[in-house]
Amino acid sequence: MFIIKNKNIFLSISALIVIASLVIIGVFGLRMGIDFKGGTLEEVVYTLRPSVEAVKASVKQAGFDDAIIQPVGTDTYLVKTGDITADQHTKLLAALNIKDSGMVEKNFNSIGPSVGKELRTKAVFAIVAVALAIVLFIAYAFRKVSEPVSSWKYGLIAIVTLIHDITIPSGVFALLGHFYGAEVDTLFVVALLTVLGLSVSDTIVVFDRIRENLKAHRTESFAETVGKSLSQTFTRSINTSLTVILVLLVLFLVGPATTKYFSLVLMVGMFFGTYSSIFVASPILVMVEKMQHRKRK
């Protein structure tokens, strides 16, 4: 019952973090990668890889001021730029081929602006479609629960928590994009979709226990039933999420550079997803029940 008794504190904490994330996104924005805005991705391998500073200086001198240089492993660089012509591609390779470095082009990809726009639209559609599917699934799964809170309201509350769960990682990513050049790509969208799935799974476990306890403890108040359900699922939720977060932490620390931001978004999403399923979804459920009770009076 500790969580339910102090629900206003926990909900206020969440509200402040979400508002801060929205402000950060509004001020800094999300830095779109070539997947969504179009551009080129050059992958080059060196026998003796030069320093990042040397490569940046050479590329900038060649006129590619917006190029992003990302080291991969011990002998490779990923170079991201805007759309370039065949002549500019040749010029970029010449700039990357620093003296005695033994540079070899390994891969070159180009995505046009129209393709990037299409991918961006599909990414938004995928997130919205998943959210709607979750509402319908929860409404169906809890269709026999009509008192004291209707089944469709469980679905709406789950959506509120999911918005919470993807807004905060997006805010963190906006900060990373502003200070470290992190770009939103397809991996970022995959991370958000994964967070949605894992978070709603946790929330459904808690809601399902509430449903069971509503049948078994009809003499208790709704708040007491929710509090008991949280205490019964608290350890399970924490242990499951902690296990996943530890794996993601290892991936972030020792994994390839291309998946670092992916694992970081998942870690942040998992942490706040677990927080929302325990400290946000159920307290909101109690608040909705109290509001309905006042209206009936």
C-alpha positions in Angstrom: 0.0 0.0 0.0 3.0 2.3 0.3 2.9 3.1 -3.4 -0.8 3.8 -3.5 -0.7 6.0 -0.4 2.1 8.0 -1.9 0.8 8.0 -5.5 0.8 11.7 -5.8 4.5 11.9 -5.2 5.3 9.2 -7.7 3.0 10.6 -10.3 4.5 14.1 -9.8 8.0 12.7 -10.3 6.9 11.1 -13.6 5.1 14.3 -14.7 8.2 16.4 -14.1 10.5 14.1 -16.0 8.1 13.8 -18.9 7.7 17.6 -19.1 11.5 18.1 -18.9 11.9 15.5 -21.7 9.3 17.4 -23.9 11.1 20.7 -23.3 14.4 19.1 -24.2 12.9 17.7 -27.4 11.3 21.0 -28.2 14.5 23.0 -27.6 17.1 20.7 -29.2 14.9 18.5 -31.4 15.8 15.0 -32.5 18.7 14.8 -34.9 17.6 12.7 -37.8 20.0 10.2 -39.4 20.3 9.4 -43.0 17.7 6.7 -42.7 15.1 9.4 -42.3 16.4 12.5 -44.0 18.5 10.9 -46.7 22.3 11.0 -47.2 25.3 8.7 -47.5 27.1 6.3 -45.3 30.7 5.5 -46.1 32.5 2.7 -44.4 36.3 2.6 -44.7 38.9 0.2 -43.3 42.5 1.2 -42.5 45.7 -0.8 -42.1 47.0 2.0 -39.7 43.9 3.9 -38.6 44.5 7.6 -38.1 43.0 9.5 -35.2 39.5 10.8 -35.3 40.8 14.4 -35.2 43.0 13.8 -38.3 40.2 12.3 -40.3 37.8 15.1 -39.3 40.3 17.8 -40.3 41.0 16.1 -43.6 37.3 15.7 -44.4 36.5 19.3 -43.4 39.3 20.6 -45.5 37.8 18.8 -48.5 34.5 20.7 -47.9 32.4 18.2 -46.0 31.7 20.3 -43.0 28.6 18.3 -41.9 30.3 14.9 -42.0 30.0 12.8 -38.9 33.0 10.5 -38.2 32.2 7.4 -36.1 35.0 4.9 -35.2 34.1 1.2 -35.3 36.3 -1.5 -33.8 40.1 -0.8 -34.1 40.5 -0.3 -37.9 37.2 1.2 -39.3 35.4 4.5 -39.6 31.8 5.2 -40.5 31.4 8.5 -42.3 27.9 10.0 -42.6 27.2 13.0 -44.9 24.4 14.5 -46.9 23.6 13.6 -50.5 26.7 13.7 -52.6 27.5 13.3 -56.3 29.9 10.8 -57.8 32.6 13.4 -58.0 32.0 14.4 -54.4 32.2 10.7 -53.4 35.6 10.4 -55.1 36.7 13.6 -53.3 35.5 12.2 -50.0 37.5 9.0 -50.5 40.6 11.0 -51.3 40.2 13.0 -48.1 39.8 9.8 -46.0 42.9 8.2 -47.6 45.3 9.9 -45.3 49.0 9.3 -46.1 50.4 5.8 -45.2 47.0 4.8 -43.6 46.3 2.0 -46.1 42.6 3.0 -46.5 40.2 0.7 -48.3 36.5 1.4 -49.0 34.4 -1.4 -47.5 30.9 -0.2 -48.1 29.0 2.8 -49.5 25.2 3.4 -49.1 23.1 6.3 -50.3 19.5 7.0 -49.3 17.5 9.7 -51.2 15.4 12.3 -49.3 12.1 10.7 -50.6 13.1 7.3 -49.3 14.0 8.9 -46.0 10.6 10.6 -45.8 8.8 7.3 -46.5 10.8 5.5 -43.8 10.0 8.3 -41.3 6.3 8.0 -42.1 6.4 4.3 -41.7 8.2 4.6 -38.4 5.5 6.9 -37.0 2.8 4.6 -38.3 4.4 1.5 -36.7 4.5 3.2 -33.3 0.9 4.4 -33.5 -0.3 1.0 -34.8 1.4 -0.8 -31.9 -0.2 1.6 -29.4 -3.7 1.0 -30.9 -3.2 -2.7 -31.0 -2.2 -2.7 -27.3 -5.4 -0.8 -26.3 -7.5 -3.3 -28.2 -5.7 -6.2 -26.8 -6.0 -5.0 -23.2 -9.7 -4.1 -23.6 -10.4 -7.6 -24.9 -8.3 -9.4 -22.3 -10.0 -7.5 -19.5 -13.5 -7.5 -21.1 -15.0 -9.4 -18.1 -13.8 -6.7 -15.7 -16.4 -4.0 -15.7 -16.4 -2.9 -12.0 -15.2 -0.7 -10.6 -13.2 0.4 -13.7 -14.2 -0.5 -17.3 -11.9 -2.7 -19.3 -11.3 -0.1 -22.0 -9.9 2.3 -19.4 -7.2 -0.2 -18.5 -6.1 0.1 -22.2 -6.1 3.9 -22.1 -4.1 3.9 -18.9 -1.6 1.5 -20.5 -1.3 4.0 -23.4 -0.6 6.9 -21.0 2.2 4.9 -19.4 3.6 4.0 -22.9 3.7 7.6 -23.8 5.6 8.2 -20.6 8.0 5.3 -21.5 8.9 6.5 -25.0 9.0 10.3 -24.2 11.7 10.0 -21.6 14.2 8.0 -23.8 13.4 10.4 -26.7 14.3 13.3 -24.4 17.6 11.6 -23.4 18.3 11.0 -27.1 17.7 14.6 -27.9 20.3 15.5 -25.4 22.8 13.0 -26.8 22.1 14.4 -30.3 22.8 17.9 -29.2 26.0 17.2 -27.3 27.3 14.1 -28.9 25.8 14.0 -32.4 23.6 10.9 -31.8 21.2 10.5 -34.7 17.7 8.9 -34.9 17.8 5.9 -37.2 15.9 2.7 -37.7 17.6 1.1 -34.7 16.2 3.9 -32.5 12.7 3.1 -33.7 13.3 -0.6 -33.1 14.4 0.3 -29.6 11.2 2.3 -28.9 9.0 -0.5 -30.2 10.9 -3.0 -28.0 10.4 -0.7 -25.0 6.6 -0.5 -25.8 6.4 -4.3 -25.9 8.4 -4.9 -22.7 6.7 -2.1 -20.8 3.2 -3.1 -21.6 4.1 -6.7 -20.7 5.0 -5.5 -17.2 1.9 -3.4 -16.9 -0.4 -6.3 -18.0 1.1 -8.6 -15.4 0.2 -6.0 -12.7 -3.3 -5.5 -14.2 -3.9 -9.2 -14.4 -3.1 -9.7 -10.7 -5.5 -6.8 -9.9 -8.2 -8.6 -11.9 -7.6 -11.9 -10.0 -7.6 -10.2 -6.7 -10.8 -8.3 -7.5 -12.5 -11.6 -7.8 -10.9 -13.1 -4.7 -11.1 -10.2 -2.3 -14.5 -8.6 -3.0 -14.8 -7.1 0.5 -11.6 -5.0 0.2 -11.6 -1.5 -1.2 -10.2 -1.0 -4.8 -7.2 0.8 -3.5 -6.4 -2.0 -1.1 -6.7 -4.6 -3.8 -4.4 -2.6 -6.1 -1.9 -2.2 -3.3 -1.9 -5.9 -2.6 -1.5 -6.7 -6.3 1.5 -4.4 -6.5 3.2 -6.0 -3.5 2.7 -9.5 -5.1 4.2 -8.5 -8.5 6.8 -5.9 -7.3 9.7 -8.4 -6.9 9.0 -10.1 -10.2 8.9 -6.9 -12.2 12.1 -5.6 -10.6 14.1 -8.8 -11.1 13.0 -9.3 -14.7 13.8 -5.7 -15.7 17.1 -5.7 -13.8 18.2 -8.9 -15.7 17.5 -7.3 -19.0 19.2 -4.0 -18.0 22.3 -5.8 -17.0 22.6 -7.5 -20.4 22.0 -4.2 -22.1 24.7 -2.5 -19.9 27.2 -5.1 -21.0 26.2 -4.5 -24.7 26.6 -0.8 -24.1 30.1 -1.1 -22.5 31.7 -3.8 -24.7 29.4 -4.0 -27.8 30.1 -2.4 -31.2 29.8 1.3 -31.5 26.9 1.0 -33.9 24.7 -0.5 -31.1 25.7 1.7 -28.2 22.9 4.2 -28.5 20.5 1.4 -29.3 21.3 -0.3 -26.0 21.3 3.0 -24.1 17.8 3.8 -25.3 16.6 0.3 -24.3 18.2 0.7 -20.9 16.5 4.0 -20.2 13.2 2.7 -21.7 13.3 -0.5 -19.6 14.1 1.5 -16.4 11.2 4.0 -16.8 9.0 1.3 -18.3 9.3 -0.7 -15.1 8.8 2.4 -13.0 5.6 3.3 -14.9 4.1 -0.2 -14.6 4.5 0.0 -10.8 4.4 3.7 -9.9 2.3 5.2 -12.6 -0.2 2.8 -14.2 -1.7 1.4 -11.0 -1.9 4.7 -9.1 -3.7 6.2 -12.1 -6.1 3.3 -12.0 -6.9 4.1 -8.4 -7.4 7.8 -9.2 -9.8 6.9 -12.0 -11.8 4.6 -9.6 -12.0 7.4 -7.0 -13.2 9.9 -9.6 -15.9 7.5 -10.7 -16.9 6.9 -7.1 -17.3 10.7 -6.6 -19.5 11.0 -9.7 -21.7 8.2 -8.6 -22.3 10.1 -5.3 
